[in-house]
């Protein structure tokens, strides 16, 4: 049969001289096929993949911040954010020397005076029994100190204030700084009490009674307000100048202001704008805020901060995110402004609009978190503004401090403390139990109803089971503070036969409309009332629990279940 030219037969393609070319063609086709398949797979993955929030798969530092190997109820509870006090170890050298009963009569250091206190000799005072007590008399000072030390046996005294006249002729008010003897938190407290003092016919003085916590209001030193709002709070310090929060001092959290045009235009500022951190958990908020504060310190710039916070629905009664909260509701702004260079955003823009055209102030705009703080160190512009977009998680502030910057930017946790107004409520609750109480945290709520994850929790936290578990841990008749998410407090009535039980809500007079907290918060909030919200409740409840002499946890001490559900106890 004839064959057409140029068209090889099938048999000719398998000739020995063509096998190499065919093998190469087949291999090339296979590689091309694999390439096409790989492109298709990558395209599908890219179209359907949703990146996980790095908050839940964070860097090592963030993991250590948010988690704990402990199974304790409160220790790694994501409901509450850690602050500077949580990272400090209570060290007696920080607080100074304890004043004991044997010290009274010698040299006593007070907040207002120092010197030797001398006692008067006895004389005939038959005609002076009803005469007004001289609260400035060293003998009266002696007597009041001795009475306080004798009365409050569960606290250590560190400093006494000079007594002042009370509300009548037989009343004196005196303040002191103290800590609970078994205190584990690195804080000092200030109390000021009213003393009723009587004089006998032979001039002997005696303390008839001592008032309740903060009953001696005239001994509360109120510092004059300065125009610029920069007042120093007396702080206890150790050899390394580590400040310790003093709960009970007058709070001055007025906003700092720039004193002059010259000081403003010579300043250098850092501002974070936008981003997806708003309305997230307080843990998330602080982790991002501390990144911004750390970068500002690294760049030697003033952080321009927005004091307005959106409170996550996790903490609200409405179950919705709530705007309009103030940083100062939850954190100690006075300590922050005294320890770091910060400025309120509203005040900053007001000054900027006033002076920037005249003084030629400049802005360096950064819209990519991958531009590291190290690259910004040489920027000379007045303001560095980091703008964050709308795509999460790449618009989270803390992304600036990840990667290469993680080993360079240090988050200054010592600058953030819990609100002293909230801590004063904690102190008042503890004081009403004379700082002599044990505490137990009882988790119930949704977890107790989820039998798949917590099969034993409901039974292990029943009144009968609690009585059985506590009998070897808490002595009969003790003050027992119960921190709990159980809404029906009558549930715990069976414990009243054995203990003097206490709950957060029985102290609501400390934050209701008649309280000092309510009044101060209203003034802070431009005359509008402030709700004692879920985050505040959790903060106070947790801090009171942590001041118990014995602290009994749900998942460590009361139940066999794991804190995070079945089979998670080792995590």
Residue pairs with C-beta under 8 A, 6 or more apart in sequence:
3 9
12 18
13 22
51 393
53 392
53 393
54 393
54 396
54 399
54 402
55 62
55 280
55 284
55 287
55 393
55 396
58 66
59 402
59 406
61 406
62 287
62 398
65 82
65 283
65 287
66 76
66 78
66 283
66 287
67 76
68 75
68 76
70 76
70 556
71 553
71 555
71 556
71 562
71 563
71 569
72 553
72 555
72 556
72 563
73 441
73 443
73 553
73 554
73 555
73 556
73 563
74 80
74 441
74 542
74 545
74 546
74 553
76 563
77 542
78 281
78 283
79 314
79 315
79 538
80 282
80 535
80 538
80 539
80 542
81 281
81 282
81 283
81 285
81 286
82 283
82 286
82 413
83 286
83 331
83 413
83 416
83 417
83 418
84 413
84 414
84 415
84 416
84 417
85 185
85 186
85 187
85 245
85 417
85 418
87 413
87 414
88 186
88 242
88 244
88 414
89 186
90 183
90 184
90 185
90 186
91 186
91 238
92 98
93 238
93 239
94 186
94 236
94 237
94 238
94 242
94 244
95 156
95 158
95 179
95 188
95 236
95 244
96 158
96 159
96 236
97 158
98 156
98 157
98 158
99 108
99 145
99 149
99 157
99 158
99 159
99 160
100 149
101 146
101 149
101 150
104 117
104 142
104 145
104 146
104 149
105 117
105 119
105 142
106 116
106 117
107 114
107 115
107 116
107 117
108 114
108 117
108 141
108 145
108 160
109 159
110 141
110 159
110 160
110 161
110 162
111 159
111 160
111 161
111 162
111 175
111 177
111 221
111 234
112 161
112 162
112 221
113 162
117 138
117 141
117 142
118 138
118 139
119 138
119 139
119 142
120 137
120 139
120 203
122 202
122 203
122 204
123 202
123 203
124 201
124 202
124 203
125 131
125 199
125 200
125 201
125 202
125 203
126 201
128 199
128 203
129 199
129 200
129 201
130 169
131 169
131 199
132 165
132 169
132 170
133 140
133 169
133 170
133 171
133 172
133 197
133 199
133 205
134 140
135 163
135 164
135 165
135 166
135 172
135 173
136 162
136 163
136 164
139 205
140 163
140 172
140 197
140 205
141 160
141 162
141 163
141 174
143 197
143 205
143 206
143 207
144 160
144 163
144 172
144 174
144 195
144 197
144 207
145 157
145 160
145 174
147 195
147 207
147 210
148 157
148 160
148 174
148 176
148 193
148 210
149 157
151 210
152 178
152 434
152 435
154 180
154 181
154 182
154 434
154 435
154 436
155 178
155 179
155 180
155 181
155 435
156 178
156 179
156 180
156 181
157 176
157 177
157 178
158 176
158 177
158 178
158 179
158 188
158 236
159 176
159 177
160 174
160 175
160 176
161 174
161 175
161 176
161 192
161 219
161 221
162 174
163 172
163 173
163 174
163 195
163 219
164 172
164 173
164 174
164 218
164 219
165 171
165 172
165 173
165 218
166 172
166 173
166 194
166 195
166 216
166 218
167 194
167 218
170 196
170 197
170 198
170 208
171 194
171 195
171 196
171 197
172 194
172 195
172 197
172 216
173 192
173 193
173 194
173 195
173 216
173 217
173 218
173 219
174 192
174 193
174 195
174 216
174 219
175 190
175 191
175 192
175 193
175 216
175 219
175 220
175 221
176 190
176 191
176 192
177 188
177 189
177 190
177 236
177 246
178 188
178 189
178 190
178 191
179 187
179 188
179 189
180 430
180 435
180 547
181 435
182 549
183 547
184 546
185 543
185 546
185 547
186 244
186 245
187 244
187 245
187 246
187 247
187 423
188 236
188 244
188 245
188 246
188 247
189 246
189 247
189 248
189 427
190 246
190 247
190 248
190 249
191 213
191 214
191 248
191 427
191 431
192 214
192 215
192 216
192 217
192 219
192 220
192 248
193 210
193 211
193 212
193 213
193 214
193 215
193 216
193 219
194 210
194 211
194 215
194 216
195 207
195 209
195 210
195 211
195 216
196 207
196 208
196 209
196 210
196 211
197 205
197 206
197 207
197 208
198 205
198 206
198 208
199 205
200 206
212 431
212 432
213 427
213 428
213 431
213 432
214 220
214 248
214 428
214 516
220 250
221 250
222 250
223 231
223 250
223 252
225 231
225 252
225 254
227 257
228 256
228 257
228 259
229 252
229 254
229 255
229 256
229 257
229 337
230 256
230 337
230 338
231 252
231 334
231 338
232 338
233 246
233 249
233 252
233 334
233 335
233 338
234 246
234 249
235 243
235 244
235 245
235 246
236 243
236 244
236 246
237 243
237 244
242 414
243 335
243 339
243 414
245 332
245 335
245 417
245 418
245 420
245 423
246 420
247 420
247 423
247 424
247 426
247 427
248 420
248 424
248 427
249 420
251 332
251 334
251 420
251 421
251 520
252 334
253 328
253 332
253 333
253 334
253 337
253 524
255 307
255 344
255 347
256 337
256 342
256 343
256 344
256 347
257 347
258 264
258 267
258 343
258 347
258 351
261 354
261 355
261 359
264 351
264 355
265 355
265 359
265 361
265 382
267 302
267 382
268 299
268 300
268 301
268 302
268 382
268 383
269 301
269 302
269 303
269 304
269 343
269 348
269 382
269 383
269 384
270 292
270 295
270 296
270 299
270 301
270 302
270 303
270 304
270 383
270 384
270 386
271 303
271 304
271 345
271 348
271 383
271 384
271 385
271 386
272 292
272 386
272 388
272 397
273 385
273 386
273 387
273 388
274 387
274 388
274 389
274 390
274 395
275 288
275 388
275 389
275 395
275 396
275 397
276 388
276 390
276 392
276 393
276 395
276 396
277 284
277 285
277 288
277 396
277 397
277 398
278 310
279 310
279 311
279 312
279 313
279 321
280 312
281 312
281 314
282 312
282 315
282 330
282 535
284 396
285 309
286 416
287 398
287 411
288 396
288 397
288 398
289 305
289 397
290 411
290 412
290 413
290 416
291 397
291 398
291 400
291 401
291 409
291 411
292 303
292 305
292 397
292 400
293 303
293 340
293 342
293 411
293 412
293 415
294 401
294 409
294 410
294 411
294 412
295 373
295 400
295 401
295 405
295 409
296 302
296 303
296 340
296 341
297 340
297 410
297 412
298 373
298 377
298 408
298 409
298 410
299 373
299 376
299 377
299 379
299 384
301 341
301 384
302 341
302 342
302 343
303 340
303 341
303 342
303 343
304 342
304 343
304 344
304 345
304 348
304 383
305 327
305 342
305 343
305 344
305 345
306 345
307 326
307 327
307 328
307 333
307 344
307 345
308 323
308 324
308 325
308 326
308 327
309 325
309 326
309 327
309 329
309 330
310 321
310 322
310 323
310 325
311 321
311 322
311 323
311 325
311 533
311 535
312 321
313 319
313 320
313 321
313 322
314 534
315 533
315 534
315 535
315 538
316 322
316 533
316 534
317 531
317 533
317 534
322 533
325 533
326 524
326 525
327 333
328 419
328 524
329 419
329 521
329 524
329 530
329 536
330 418
330 419
330 422
330 535
330 536
330 539
331 416
331 417
331 418
331 419
332 416
332 417
332 418
332 419
332 420
334 420
335 415
335 417
336 342
336 415
336 416
336 417
339 414
339 415
340 412
340 415
352 361
352 383
355 361
356 382
361 382
361 383
362 380
362 381
362 382
362 383
363 381
363 382
363 383
363 384
363 385
364 376
364 379
364 381
364 383
364 384
364 385
365 385
365 387
366 376
366 384
366 385
366 386
366 387
367 386
367 387
367 388
367 389
369 386
369 388
369 394
369 395
369 399
369 400
370 403
372 400
372 403
372 404
372 405
372 408
373 400
373 401
373 405
373 408
373 409
374 404
374 405
374 408
376 384
386 397
386 400
388 395
388 396
388 397
389 395
393 399
400 409
401 409
401 411
418 539
418 543
419 539
421 517
421 520
421 521
422 536
422 539
422 540
422 543
423 543
424 517
425 507
425 510
425 511
425 517
425 540
426 540
426 543
426 544
426 547
428 507
428 510
429 481
429 502
429 504
429 507
429 510
429 540
429 544
430 437
430 544
430 547
432 507
433 479
433 481
433 502
434 479
435 547
436 479
436 549
437 478
437 479
437 480
437 481
437 502
437 548
437 549
438 473
438 474
438 478
438 479
438 480
438 481
438 548
438 549
438 550
438 551
438 552
439 480
439 481
439 482
439 483
439 544
439 545
439 546
439 547
439 548
439 550
439 551
439 552
440 466
440 470
440 474
440 480
440 481
440 482
440 483
440 548
440 551
440 552
440 558
441 482
441 483
441 484
441 545
441 551
441 552
441 553
441 554
442 461
442 466
442 482
442 483
442 484
442 486
442 492
442 554
442 558
443 457
443 461
443 484
443 485
443 554
443 555
444 457
444 458
444 461
444 484
444 485
444 486
445 485
445 486
447 453
447 454
447 457
448 454
448 457
448 458
448 461
449 458
451 458
452 566
453 561
453 565
453 566
454 559
454 561
454 562
454 565
454 566
455 561
455 566
456 559
456 560
456 561
457 554
457 559
457 561
459 465
460 469
460 558
460 559
460 560
460 561
461 554
461 558
461 559
463 491
463 492
463 493
463 494
463 495
464 494
465 558
466 492
466 495
466 558
467 494
467 495
467 498
469 552
469 557
469 558
470 480
470 495
470 498
470 499
470 552
473 550
473 552
473 557
474 480
474 499
474 550
474 552
476 498
476 499
477 498
477 499
477 500
478 499
478 500
479 499
479 500
479 502
480 495
480 499
480 500
480 501
480 502
481 502
481 503
481 544
481 545
481 548
482 492
482 495
482 501
482 502
482 503
483 504
483 541
483 542
483 544
483 545
484 492
484 503
486 492
489 503
489 505
492 501
492 503
495 501
504 537
504 540
504 541
504 544
509 515
510 517
511 517
511 518
511 532
511 536
512 518
513 529
518 529
518 530
521 529
521 530
522 528
522 529
522 530
524 530
545 551
552 558
554 563
555 561
555 562
555 563
562 568
562 569
563 569
564 571
